[in-house]
Amino acid sequence: MTSPRALLPGGNEACPRHDPAGRCRLRCRDGRLLVVAAAVCLAWSLNAPSAKAETALSKTAPAAASEVHSDPEGALGLLSDLERIVDAEEYDQWFTDRHAYETILPNLLRSVCQATQAAREEALRVAEARVHSSGNARALFEQAGEVTEEVESALHHEREYEALRRALKRAPTECPFWSPPEPGFLGRQTTRKRFAFGIETGGTALLGFAGGEASIGGGGGVRFLASYRVNDRFTFLGAYQYSAGGVTRLDTASSEVTINYFVTLPLVVRFHDLAWHYELEAGYAQLRQTSNRVPSHGFRVGTGIGYSTLRVRTIIPWVGFIAAAEHFFPGGDRPPMQFIRLGARGGFFWDP
C-alpha cells in the first residue's frame, strides 16, 4: 500500500524519500494541487443545485412561516366565537356535558373550519391557559360548598377548552373542502372589526307633556342603522328612525287622539358583554302632527339593553328594551313639548 502522499499524474510509484534534485518532490506537490483542485470542482458541481434550492427556499421561507406559524387575528376571532357559543348553551341551562358538547358542535365547527391551523392552535393554547389560571371547577365547588362566581368562571373556561378540543379533533374529517380556512378570520358570531347594517322595530308606551298638560298613548316605529364594531366590547352606530304614536289628554274626558310623527337621527354607543349589550344614544329629533305639519325641532337621549342570539344564516338577531326622553322646542304654534317612551325592540344585524 502506498503512503498517503499523492501519486504523480500518470505515475504508479510514490516519490522516493531521498531526491537530491528535488524534482520528484516538485512533481508530487504539483500533483497534490491538481488533485485538490479537481476535488473542489467536483464538490461544487454536485452541490450547486442544492445551493440554488436553498436560495429559492430562503426567498419564500419568511412568507410561509408567517402563514403557518402566526395568525393572531384569526385566533381572536375563533376565541370570540367560542365564548359566544358556549355562553349561549349555558344560558339555555347547560346540564349534561355529552348533550351540550354535541349541541354546540355544528356552530363551533363552522368557526373552526374557517380559521387557519395556526389560529386553531393558538386559540387552544389560550383556552388551556385560561383553565389553568381559573382553577379546577370541581375542587373550587368542593371547597366552597356551593356554586360561586369563581366556580362558574372555572367551569365556563373548562367547557370552552373541552368544546374547542373536540371540535379541533373533528375538523380534519368534518370541514368541507369547499370552505377553506381564512387567514385573519374575524369570527361569525359578532360583527367584530367590520361594518354592519341593521333594522330594528318595536312598540313603545308614550307619556307626553305640553303647556302644563299631560297625555298618554302608544306607538311604534322602525329604524335603520349602520355600525362599526371596534372590538368585542364596543360598537358605534348611526341611525335613522321614523315612528308614530297617538296620545290623548289625561285631564279631560275627551277621547280625542292626537297623532304625532317623529323623525330622529341618533348616534349610539353599545357596550357588549358576550350576548348582552347596553347602549346610550343621543341625537336630533323632529316632531310633526296630523293637524299641524310644521315641524318642531329638538333632541333625544336614550338607553337600552338587549340580548343577541347566535347567527342565523347571514344575520344576528336580538331583542331588548329601550327607554328614551325627547324635548322639542316651540314650533308650528306649539309650546315646548316633552315625551318619555318605554318599550320593547327587536332587530337584526347583517354584515356583507
MOJOWO-V596728 format. One record per pair of residues at least 6 apart in sequence whose ideal C-beta (glycine too) atoms are under 7 Angstrom apart, sorted by the first residue. I is the first residue (numbers start at 1). J is the second residue. If there is no record, write none. Layout:
<<I,J> <I,J>>
This chain:
<<2,14> <3,14> <5,14> <5,15> <5,28> <6,28> <6,31> <6,32> <6,35> <7,14> <7,31> <8,27> <8,28> <8,31> <9,31> <9,34> <15,24> <15,25> <15,28> <16,24> <19,25> <67,183> <68,118> <69,118> <70,118> <71,116> <71,118> <71,119> <71,122> <71,183> <71,184> <72,122> <73,184> <74,115> <74,116> <74,119> <74,183> <74,184> <74,185> <75,119> <75,122> <75,123> <75,126> <77,115> <77,185> <77,186> <77,187> <77,192> <78,111> <78,112> <78,115> <78,119> <78,120> <78,123> <78,185> <79,123> <79,126> <80,187> <80,189> <80,190> <80,192> <80,232> <81,111> <81,187> <81,188> <81,189> <82,108> <82,123> <82,160> <82,163> <82,164> <83,160> <83,274> <84,189> <84,190> <84,274> <84,275> <84,310> <85,104> <85,107> <85,108> <85,189> <85,310> <86,104> <86,156> <86,159> <86,160> <86,163> <87,274> <87,275> <88,275> <88,310> <89,100> <89,103> <89,104> <90,156> <91,275> <94,100> <101,162> <101,163> <101,166> <104,163> <105,166> <105,167> <107,310> <108,163> <108,167> <109,167> <109,170> <109,171> <109,174> <110,188> <111,187> <111,188> <112,120> <112,167> <112,168> <112,171> <113,171> <113,175> <113,179> <114,179> <114,181> <114,182> <114,185> <115,181> <115,185> <116,181> <116,183> <119,185> <120,168> <123,164> <124,164> <124,165> <124,168> <127,160> <127,161> <127,164> <128,161> <130,157> <131,157> <131,158> <131,161> <134,153> <134,154> <134,157> <135,154> <136,154> <137,151> <137,154> <137,155> <137,158> <140,150> <140,151> <140,154> <141,147> <141,151> <144,151> <186,192> <186,193> <186,194> <188,311> <189,310> <189,311> <190,229> <190,232> <191,227> <191,229> <191,349> <191,351> <192,229> <192,231> <192,232> <193,229> <194,229> <194,351> <195,226> <195,227> <195,228> <195,351> <196,227> <196,349> <196,350> <196,351> <197,225> <197,226> <197,350> <198,225> <198,227> <198,347> <198,348> <198,349> <199,222> <199,224> <199,347> <199,348> <200,223> <200,225> <200,345> <200,346> <200,347> <201,221> <201,222> <201,346> <201,347> <202,220> <202,343> <202,344> <202,345> <202,346> <203,218> <203,220> <203,343> <203,344> <204,218> <204,219> <204,220> <204,341> <204,342> <204,343> <205,218> <205,341> <205,342> <205,343> <206,216> <206,217> <206,218> <206,219> <206,245> <206,247> <206,339> <206,341> <207,216> <207,339> <207,340> <208,214> <208,215> <208,247> <208,337> <208,338> <208,339> <209,337> <209,338> <210,335> <210,337> <211,335> <213,249> <213,251> <214,250> <215,247> <215,248> <215,249> <215,250> <216,247> <216,248> <216,250> <217,245> <217,246> <217,247> <217,248> <218,245> <219,243> <219,244> <219,245> <219,246> <220,243> <221,241> <221,242> <221,243> <221,244> <222,242> <223,239> <223,240> <223,241> <224,239> <224,240> <225,237> <225,238> <225,239> <226,237> <226,238> <227,235> <227,236> <227,237> <227,349> <228,235> <228,236> <229,235> <230,236> <232,272> <233,271> <233,272> <234,269> <234,270> <234,271> <235,270> <235,272> <236,269> <237,268> <237,270> <238,267> <239,266> <239,268> <240,265> <241,264> <241,266> <242,263> <243,262> <244,259> <244,260> <244,261> <245,260> <246,257> <246,258> <246,259> <247,257> <247,258> <247,260> <248,255> <248,256> <248,257> <258,289> <259,289> <259,290> <260,287> <260,289> <261,288> <262,285> <262,287> <263,286> <264,283> <264,284> <264,285> <264,300> <265,283> <265,284> <266,281> <266,282> <266,283> <266,300> <267,281> <267,282> <267,283> <268,279> <268,281> <269,279> <269,280> <270,277> <270,279> <271,277> <271,278> <275,307> <275,308> <276,307> <277,306> <277,308> <278,305> <279,303> <279,304> <280,303> <281,301> <281,302> <282,300> <282,301> <283,299> <283,300> <284,299> <285,298> <285,299> <285,300> <285,326> <285,328> <286,295> <286,297> <287,295> <287,296> <287,298> <287,328> <287,337> <288,295> <292,332> <292,333> <292,334> <294,331> <294,332> <295,331> <295,332> <296,328> <296,329> <296,331> <296,332> <296,334> <296,337> <297,328> <297,329> <297,331> <298,326> <298,327> <298,328> <298,329> <299,327> <300,324> <300,326> <301,324> <301,325> <302,322> <302,323> <302,324> <303,323> <304,320> <304,321> <304,322> <304,345> <305,320> <305,321> <306,318> <306,319> <306,320> <307,318> <307,319> <307,320> <308,316> <308,317> <308,318> <309,317> <314,350> <315,348> <315,349> <315,350> <316,348> <316,349> <317,348> <318,346> <318,347> <318,348> <319,346> <320,345> <321,344> <322,343> <322,345> <323,342> <324,341> <325,340> <326,338> <326,339> <327,338> <328,336> <328,337> <329,336> <330,336>>
